Amino acid sequence: MMAEEVVVVIGAGGIGIAIARRQGFGKTLLLADFNDKTLNAAAAELRRASYSAEIHFVDVSSRESVKELADAAAALGNVVQVVNTACLSPNMAKVERLLQVDLYGAAVVFEEFERVIAPGGAGLMRQ
């Protein structure tokens, strides 16, 4: 049996859902977000549209949280795509939190997923 192809989308808001719809059909989607309500709503929407969607809480400003997400993704199959849409704008948070999510978080996501991404896989960050 062939291993499932996994697409990880971090940030389950509007852009994340749009990317998941485009990239995830026929694959296992792993949606990750800091907001449980957003995460569950996105997964329900995608499941209603016949996508295979799993969820995982993540705080991209925590290396341990991102490591757990990468391990969960690898447990689902071959991680072929990682898309990080998690970001904050200056009107959403103070500068310190913005840097933790947008700068540090982006670096941590790609460092941790480097261990588990399948050969030929790709990563993308939206800021």
ZAMARGU-4260 file (C-alpha; in steps of 0.2 Angstrom, whole numbers, plus 5000, padded with zeros to 4 digits):
<rodrens>
0) 5000/5000/5000 | 5006/5017/4995 | 5009/5030/5009 | 4997/5044/5010 | 5003/5061/5003
5) 5001/5074/5017 | 4999/5093/5014 | 5002/5103/5030 | 4993/5120/5031 | 4998/5131/5046
10) 4985/5145/5048 | 4967/5139/5045 | 4959/5156/5041 | 4953/5161/5024 | 4970/5160/5015
15) 4974/5144/5023 | 4958/5136/5018 | 4960/5142/5000 | 4977/5135/4999 | 4971/5118/5007
20) 4956/5117/4994 | 4969/5120/4980 | 4983/5109/4986 | 4974/5095/4996 | 4961/5086/4986
25) 4966/5067/4985 | 4979/5070/4999 | 4978/5070/5018 | 4977/5088/5024 | 4984/5092/5041
30) 4977/5109/5047 | 4986/5118/5061 | 4981/5134/5070 | 4983/5143/5087 | 4964/5146/5087
35) 4954/5130/5091 | 4937/5138/5084 | 4945/5143/5068 | 4954/5126/5066 | 4938/5116/5069
40) 4928/5127/5058 | 4940/5125/5044 | 4941/5106/5046 | 4922/5104/5046 | 4921/5115/5030
45) 4934/5105/5021 | 4927/5088/5027 | 4909/5093/5020 | 4918/5096/5003 | 4925/5078/5004
50) 4943/5082/5009 | 4952/5071/5021 | 4957/5084/5035 | 4965/5081/5051 | 4968/5095/5064
55) 4982/5100/5076 | 4984/5114/5088 | 5000/5124/5085 | 5009/5139/5092 | 5022/5143/5079
60) 5032/5154/5092 | 5035/5137/5102 | 5048/5126/5095 | 5041/5111/5105 | 5024/5114/5098
65) 5030/5115/5080 | 5041/5099/5083 | 5025/5090/5089 | 5016/5096/5073 | 5030/5090/5062
70) 5030/5073/5070 | 5011/5072/5069 | 5012/5076/5050 | 5025/5063/5047 | 5015/5050/5056
75) 5001/5053/5043 | 5012/5049/5028 | 5024/5057/5016 | 5024/5076/5019 | 5024/5083/5002
80) 5020/5101/5006 | 5021/5113/5020 | 5012/5130/5019 | 5014/5142/5033 | 5001/5156/5032
85) 5001/5160/5051 | 5005/5178/5053 | 5000/5194/5063 | 4999/5212/5057 | 5004/5227/5068
90) 4985/5230/5072 | 4983/5212/5079 | 4997/5212/5091 | 5012/5221/5099 | 5028/5221/5090
95) 5036/5207/5102 | 5022/5195/5098 | 5022/5199/5080 | 5041/5195/5079 | 5038/5179/5088
100) 5025/5173/5076 | 5030/5181/5059 | 5049/5180/5061 | 5054/5167/5074 | 5039/5156/5070
105) 5043/5155/5051 | 5061/5150/5054 | 5055/5137/5067 | 5042/5129/5055 | 5055/5127/5041
110) 5069/5120/5053 | 5057/5107/5061 | 5049/5102/5044 | 5066/5100/5036 | 5067/5084/5046
115) 5051/5076/5040 | 5048/5083/5022 | 5048/5070/5009 | 5061/5070/4995 | 5055/5083/4982
120) 5043/5091/4995 | 5041/5109/4996 | 5038/5123/5009 | 5030/5140/5006 | 5027/5154/5018
125) 5015/5168/5016 | 5018/5184/5025
</rodrens>
